[in-house]
Amino acid sequence: MNDEKWLDILDMVDNKFEVLDKTRAEIPMGDDIDEEKSIEVIETVIFNGPLGKMKVERITRPEIIDKKTHYSKRAGDKARVEYKFSETEKVQKMKAYKWDDILDDYIEIEAGNLSF
C-alpha cells in the first residue's frame, strides 16, 4: 500500500459515503521513544459504507532489519527482544473493519473482498 493508493481510497470514500471521523496517531515503538525512525503512524477513517458503519486504517511503520533476543539463565528473569529499524524503508498495511452491533465492536474483514 503506497501513499498514492491510500489517497485514492480516501477520495473514493469521501465521494461515495458519509465520513464520520478521520484520525491520525503517531505511536513510539520500543525503547527508542526519542528517535523519529521508530514511530508507527496509524491513519483511520470511519464511514457509513455498504455494510453499515465501517472503518479503514493504514498502519505505517519502519521496516525491522534486525531482531536480537537476549536471554538470561537467572530464575525469574525474562527474555528481552531488541529491534533494529531501517532509517529509510517503511512497511505499510491496510485493514478494514465493519461494526458489529451484537459485539459492540469492530470485526476485521478481508480488505481484498471490498468493492465500493
Backbone as a chain_set.jsonl record, in Angstrom:
{"seq": "MNDEKWLDILDMVDNKFEVLDKTRAEIPMGDDIDEEKSIEVIETVIFNGPLGKMKVERITRPEIIDKKTHYSKRAGDKARVEYKFSETEKVQKMKAYKWDDILDDYIEIEAGNLSF", "coords": {"N": [[0.854, -1.176, 0.0], [0.908, 1.966, -1.11], [1.425, 5.578, -0.774], [-0.048, 6.943, -2.752], [-2.053, 5.13, -3.523], [-3.437, 4.896, -1.096], [-4.406, 7.529, -0.822], [-6.139, 7.543, -3.007], [-8.067, 5.715, -2.112], [-9.063, 7.148, 0.095], [-10.163, 9.39, -1.241], [-12.172, 8.116, -2.749], [-13.822, 7.09, -0.697], [-14.589, 9.52, 0.496], [-16.101, 10.625, -1.612], [-18.181, 8.768, -2.128], [-19.397, 7.955, 0.286], [-20.695, 8.746, 3.588], [-18.528, 10.332, 5.654], [-17.589, 9.782, 8.931], [-15.534, 10.131, 10.805], [-12.078, 11.043, 10.942], [-8.829, 10.14, 11.747], [-5.415, 10.476, 12.908], [-2.687, 8.957, 14.291], [0.387, 8.98, 16.017], [2.619, 6.709, 17.211], [5.112, 5.84, 19.495], [7.576, 3.277, 19.042], [8.935, 0.574, 20.792], [11.908, 0.967, 22.846], [13.153, 3.233, 21.954], [12.081, 5.974, 22.211], [12.628, 8.662, 21.717], [13.638, 8.714, 19.165], [12.935, 9.48, 15.824], [12.779, 7.618, 13.812], [11.6, 5.32, 14.789], [8.776, 5.406, 14.909], [5.396, 4.625, 14.758], [2.716, 5.097, 12.536], [-0.728, 5.501, 12.506], [-3.441, 5.75, 10.508], [-6.826, 6.476, 10.346], [-10.092, 6.02, 9.052], [-13.48, 6.44, 9.515], [-16.643, 5.502, 8.397], [-19.977, 5.503, 6.908], [-20.703, 2.782, 5.177], [-21.314, 0.307, 2.529], [-21.806, -1.942, 4.074], [-22.807, -0.989, 6.41], [-21.746, 0.752, 9.333], [-18.352, 1.361, 8.98], [-14.764, 0.878, 9.159], [-11.609, 1.899, 8.028], [-8.175, 1.413, 8.126], [-4.769, 2.486, 7.915], [-1.579, 1.341, 8.519], [1.597, 2.461, 9.138], [4.941, 1.742, 9.476], [8.416, 1.623, 10.495], [10.63, -0.553, 8.708], [11.676, -3.644, 10.058], [14.939, -4.536, 10.443], [16.683, -6.049, 11.858], [16.684, -8.369, 14.545], [17.226, -9.079, 17.846], [17.407, -11.391, 20.439], [17.699, -11.381, 23.848], [18.687, -13.483, 26.332], [18.452, -14.72, 29.703], [19.846, -16.741, 32.211], [19.067, -16.682, 34.759], [16.838, -17.343, 37.449], [13.476, -16.395, 37.188], [13.995, -14.211, 35.594], [13.319, -12.368, 32.616], [13.18, -12.827, 29.041], [14.53, -10.506, 26.677], [13.767, -8.546, 23.869], [15.405, -7.002, 21.232], [15.055, -4.626, 18.738], [16.116, -3.561, 15.506], [15.58, -0.861, 13.49], [14.924, 0.145, 10.112], [16.217, 3.094, 8.635], [15.286, 4.242, 6.359], [13.436, 2.634, 4.923], [9.976, 1.805, 4.841], [7.127, -0.001, 6.081], [3.898, -0.732, 5.084], [0.47, -1.362, 5.785], [-2.956, -2.186, 5.204], [-6.062, -2.302, 6.864], [-9.42, -3.39, 7.119], [-12.569, -2.891, 8.675], [-15.789, -3.836, 9.958], [-18.658, -2.665, 11.703], [-20.062, -4.373, 14.434], [-23.078, -4.786, 15.887], [-23.945, -6.545, 17.862], [-21.638, -7.469, 19.206], [-20.709, -5.01, 19.861], [-18.442, -3.786, 18.808], [-15.704, -3.464, 16.444], [-15.242, -5.707, 13.674], [-12.74, -7.39, 11.968], [-12.428, -7.461, 8.441], [-11.758, -9.062, 5.286], [-9.755, -7.117, 3.327], [-9.367, -7.359, 0.603], [-11.735, -8.336, -0.361], [-13.44, -6.215, -0.515], [-15.536, -4.06, -2.316], [-16.277, -1.034, -3.414]], "CA": [[0.0, 0.0, 0.0], [1.701, 3.195, -1.161], [0.678, 6.789, -0.437], [-0.982, 7.276, -3.828], [-3.196, 4.211, -3.428], [-4.176, 5.275, 0.104], [-5.128, 8.757, -1.134], [-7.239, 7.148, -3.891], [-9.098, 5.11, -1.263], [-9.678, 8.231, 0.858], [-11.002, 10.158, -2.166], [-13.335, 7.302, -3.073], [-14.684, 7.063, 0.484], [-15.159, 10.867, 0.627], [-17.076, 10.877, -2.682], [-19.303, 7.825, -2.161], [-20.003, 7.654, 1.576], [-20.665, 9.763, 4.633], [-17.379, 10.142, 6.544], [-17.923, 10.113, 10.312], [-14.356, 10.549, 11.569], [-10.735, 10.777, 10.406], [-7.815, 10.36, 12.783], [-4.026, 10.104, 12.632], [-1.975, 8.804, 15.562], [1.798, 8.595, 15.947], [2.895, 5.932, 18.414], [6.51, 5.389, 19.581], [7.773, 1.83, 19.088], [10.097, 0.092, 21.523], [12.549, 1.811, 23.849], [13.723, 4.417, 21.312], [10.968, 6.907, 22.141], [13.076, 9.945, 21.181], [14.065, 8.596, 17.777], [11.857, 9.623, 14.853], [12.721, 6.454, 12.926], [10.854, 4.214, 15.387], [7.414, 5.86, 15.172], [4.349, 3.979, 13.967], [1.634, 6.024, 12.217], [-1.989, 4.825, 12.224], [-4.435, 6.645, 9.94], [-8.109, 5.788, 10.415], [-11.277, 6.676, 8.505], [-14.726, 5.759, 9.876], [-17.668, 5.985, 7.48], [-21.144, 4.648, 6.671], [-20.458, 2.124, 3.901], [-22.328, -0.643, 2.07], [-22.076, -2.935, 5.13], [-23.117, -0.248, 7.623], [-20.614, 1.517, 9.854], [-17.096, 0.68, 8.643], [-13.516, 1.568, 9.486], [-10.444, 1.507, 7.247], [-6.987, 2.018, 8.712], [-3.475, 2.194, 7.313], [-0.518, 1.343, 9.522], [2.909, 2.678, 8.547], [5.986, 1.606, 10.491], [9.722, 1.33, 9.904], [10.915, -1.965, 8.485], [12.6, -4.251, 11.022], [16.04, -5.136, 9.69], [17.406, -6.986, 12.718], [15.994, -8.685, 15.791], [18.088, -9.829, 18.754], [16.762, -11.822, 21.673], [18.663, -11.508, 24.95], [18.203, -14.414, 27.34], [19.159, -14.789, 30.959], [19.641, -18.048, 32.838], [18.673, -16.487, 36.15], [15.439, -17.671, 37.725], [12.57, -15.255, 37.261], [14.362, -13.155, 34.646], [12.615, -12.504, 31.347], [13.931, -12.572, 27.816], [14.327, -9.161, 26.153], [13.94, -8.507, 22.426], [15.893, -5.712, 20.758], [14.811, -4.48, 17.308], [16.816, -2.51, 14.783], [14.681, -0.393, 12.448], [15.507, 0.798, 8.949], [16.049, 4.538, 8.666], [14.709, 4.712, 5.096], [12.358, 1.774, 4.42], [8.745, 1.74, 5.628], [6.192, -1.081, 5.796], [2.535, -0.231, 5.218], [-0.596, -2.326, 5.562], [-4.293, -1.653, 5.364], [-7.047, -3.201, 7.47], [-10.803, -2.918, 7.022], [-13.415, -3.421, 9.735], [-17.196, -3.458, 9.955], [-19.209, -2.584, 13.05], [-20.981, -5.44, 14.835], [-23.915, -4.283, 16.977], [-24.056, -7.554, 18.921], [-20.398, -7.422, 19.984], [-20.445, -3.607, 20.163], [-17.039, -3.575, 18.453], [-15.405, -3.699, 15.032], [-14.756, -7.022, 13.27], [-11.888, -7.248, 10.79], [-12.859, -8.157, 7.233], [-10.727, -9.13, 4.264], [-9.762, -5.891, 2.528], [-9.415, -7.742, -0.802], [-13.117, -8.634, -0.716], [-14.227, -4.998, -0.557], [-15.764, -3.37, -3.573], [-17.108, 0.141, -3.093]], "C": [[0.895, 1.232, 0.0], [0.797, 4.401, -0.888], [-0.37, 7.126, -1.489], [-2.243, 6.407, -3.758], [-4.067, 4.555, -2.211], [-4.992, 6.54, -0.151], [-6.297, 8.486, -2.08], [-8.398, 6.553, -3.093], [-9.811, 6.19, -0.453], [-10.602, 9.074, -0.018], [-12.288, 9.409, -2.492], [-14.324, 7.268, -1.906], [-15.352, 8.424, 0.673], [-16.274, 11.109, -0.392], [-18.319, 10.004, -2.589], [-20.056, 7.678, -0.845], [-19.919, 8.843, 2.521], [-19.524, 9.445, 5.603], [-17.758, 10.637, 7.939], [-16.739, 10.658, 11.082], [-13.085, 10.191, 10.812], [-9.746, 11.076, 11.514], [-6.448, 9.927, 12.278], [-3.305, 10.083, 13.978], [-0.545, 8.372, 15.301], [2.172, 7.964, 17.274], [4.362, 5.519, 18.425], [6.584, 3.872, 19.699], [9.024, 1.518, 19.899], [10.624, 1.098, 22.53], [13.059, 3.123, 23.278], [12.636, 5.475, 21.113], [11.386, 8.225, 21.498], [13.392, 9.884, 19.701], [12.872, 8.615, 16.835], [11.694, 8.373, 13.999], [11.919, 5.291, 13.511], [9.436, 4.65, 15.794], [6.458, 5.17, 14.203], [3.213, 4.986, 13.765], [0.397, 5.214, 11.84], [-2.987, 5.881, 11.763], [-5.751, 5.879, 9.834], [-9.212, 6.65, 9.818], [-12.49, 5.817, 8.877], [-15.831, 6.366, 9.021], [-18.849, 5.016, 7.435], [-21.008, 4.064, 5.273], [-21.571, 1.162, 3.523], [-22.689, -1.706, 3.108], [-22.469, -2.273, 6.442], [-21.906, 0.568, 8.04], [-19.33, 0.721, 9.628], [-15.904, 1.543, 9.036], [-12.416, 1.0, 8.604], [-9.245, 2.189, 7.89], [-5.738, 1.564, 7.977], [-2.426, 2.352, 8.399], [0.813, 1.441, 8.793], [3.943, 2.612, 9.655], [7.318, 1.348, 9.806], [9.916, -0.177, 9.747], [11.923, -2.457, 9.524], [13.697, -4.955, 10.23], [16.859, -6.11, 10.539], [16.637, -7.152, 14.025], [16.917, -9.546, 16.634], [17.313, -10.148, 20.02], [17.837, -12.06, 22.716], [18.036, -12.368, 26.039], [19.032, -14.3, 28.601], [18.851, -16.137, 31.597], [19.245, -17.918, 34.304], [17.187, -16.78, 36.321], [14.609, -16.392, 37.828], [12.893, -14.128, 36.294], [13.695, -13.424, 33.303], [13.567, -12.277, 30.18], [13.571, -11.175, 27.322], [14.622, -9.189, 24.664], [14.336, -7.095, 22.023], [15.727, -5.663, 19.236], [15.674, -3.372, 16.743], [15.94, -2.148, 13.583], [15.459, 0.262, 11.318], [15.243, 2.301, 9.04], [15.332, 5.046, 7.419], [13.485, 3.913, 4.647], [11.182, 1.741, 5.398], [7.907, 0.556, 5.17], [4.794, -0.531, 6.051], [1.544, -1.363, 4.993], [-1.93, -1.675, 5.857], [-5.191, -2.727, 5.96], [-8.41, -2.56, 7.348], [-11.639, -3.627, 8.085], [-14.862, -3.028, 9.473], [-17.697, -3.521, 11.394], [-20.194, -3.721, 13.281], [-21.752, -4.947, 16.051], [-24.001, -5.263, 18.141], [-22.825, -7.512, 19.822], [-20.06, -6.011, 20.46], [-18.971, -3.262, 19.931], [-16.872, -3.828, 16.954], [-14.884, -5.117, 14.823], [-13.95, -6.835, 11.995], [-12.455, -8.068, 9.628], [-11.713, -8.14, 6.242], [-10.811, -7.905, 3.363], [-9.847, -6.211, 1.03], [-10.827, -8.027, -1.288], [-13.998, -7.384, -0.815], [-14.36, -4.482, -1.972], [-16.751, -2.253, -3.301], [-17.805, 0.613, -4.331]], "O": [[1.566, 1.514, 0.993], [-0.422, 4.271, -0.784], [-1.473, 7.553, -1.146], [-3.359, 6.902, -3.917], [-5.295, 4.509, -2.293], [-6.15, 6.618, 0.26], [-7.339, 9.131, -1.968], [-9.564, 6.847, -3.36], [-11.035, 6.155, -0.326], [-11.699, 9.435, 0.407], [-13.368, 9.999, -2.51], [-15.53, 7.404, -2.111], [-16.543, 8.49, 0.975], [-17.284, 11.732, -0.065], [-19.41, 10.455, -2.939], [-21.232, 7.314, -0.849], [-19.183, 9.803, 2.291], [-19.547, 8.422, 6.286], [-18.195, 11.776, 8.103], [-16.898, 11.544, 11.921], [-13.022, 9.17, 10.127], [-9.807, 12.13, 12.146], [-6.333, 9.125, 11.351], [-3.313, 11.071, 14.712], [-0.291, 7.504, 14.466], [2.062, 8.59, 18.328], [4.826, 4.905, 17.464], [5.759, 3.254, 20.372], [10.063, 2.147, 19.701], [9.892, 1.966, 23.007], [13.368, 4.042, 24.036], [12.309, 5.83, 19.981], [10.585, 8.847, 20.802], [13.411, 10.922, 19.04], [11.914, 7.863, 17.018], [10.599, 8.093, 13.512], [11.589, 4.356, 12.781], [8.958, 4.309, 16.876], [6.687, 5.138, 12.994], [2.796, 5.65, 14.714], [0.456, 4.347, 10.968], [-3.34, 6.789, 12.516], [-5.791, 4.771, 9.299], [-9.262, 7.859, 10.046], [-12.524, 4.621, 8.591], [-15.95, 7.587, 8.925], [-18.744, 3.867, 7.864], [-21.181, 4.779, 4.286], [-22.648, 1.189, 4.118], [-23.761, -2.306, 3.03], [-22.466, -2.927, 7.485], [-21.132, 1.021, 7.197], [-19.228, -0.439, 10.027], [-16.016, 2.755, 9.219], [-12.296, -0.215, 8.445], [-9.279, 3.388, 8.169], [-5.648, 0.438, 7.488], [-2.386, 3.359, 9.105], [1.125, 0.613, 7.937], [3.847, 3.33, 10.65], [7.349, 0.903, 8.659], [9.426, -0.968, 10.553], [12.898, -1.771, 9.83], [13.421, -5.859, 9.442], [17.635, -6.903, 10.005], [16.027, -6.213, 14.536], [17.346, -10.616, 16.2], [16.649, -9.286, 20.595], [18.767, -12.837, 22.503], [16.992, -12.027, 26.596], [20.173, -13.839, 28.571], [17.72, -16.616, 31.529], [19.104, -18.918, 35.007], [16.382, -16.495, 35.434], [15.01, -15.431, 38.484], [12.123, -13.174, 36.191], [13.53, -14.577, 32.904], [14.606, -11.632, 30.312], [12.449, -10.71, 27.52], [15.611, -9.783, 24.235], [13.695, -6.119, 22.414], [16.202, -6.551, 18.528], [15.935, -2.37, 17.408], [15.599, -3.005, 12.768], [16.515, 0.856, 11.535], [14.17, 2.724, 9.471], [14.822, 6.166, 7.418], [12.578, 4.483, 4.041], [11.366, 1.661, 6.613], [7.969, 0.157, 4.008], [4.531, 0.061, 7.097], [1.744, -2.216, 4.128], [-2.025, -0.739, 6.651], [-5.096, -3.903, 5.609], [-8.549, -1.342, 7.459], [-11.443, -4.811, 8.359], [-15.129, -2.007, 8.84], [-17.222, -4.324, 12.197], [-21.049, -3.999, 12.441], [-21.173, -4.716, 17.112], [-24.119, -4.844, 19.292], [-22.944, -7.518, 21.048], [-19.23, -5.832, 21.351], [-18.341, -2.56, 20.722], [-17.775, -4.335, 16.29], [-14.179, -5.664, 15.671], [-14.414, -6.199, 11.049], [-12.897, -9.203, 9.802], [-10.807, -7.312, 6.339], [-11.829, -7.683, 2.709], [-10.359, -5.394, 0.264], [-11.095, -7.969, -2.488], [-15.175, -7.484, -1.161], [-13.393, -4.473, -2.734], [-17.917, -2.499, -2.994], [-18.553, 1.589, -4.284]]}, "num_chains": 1, "name": "protein.A"}
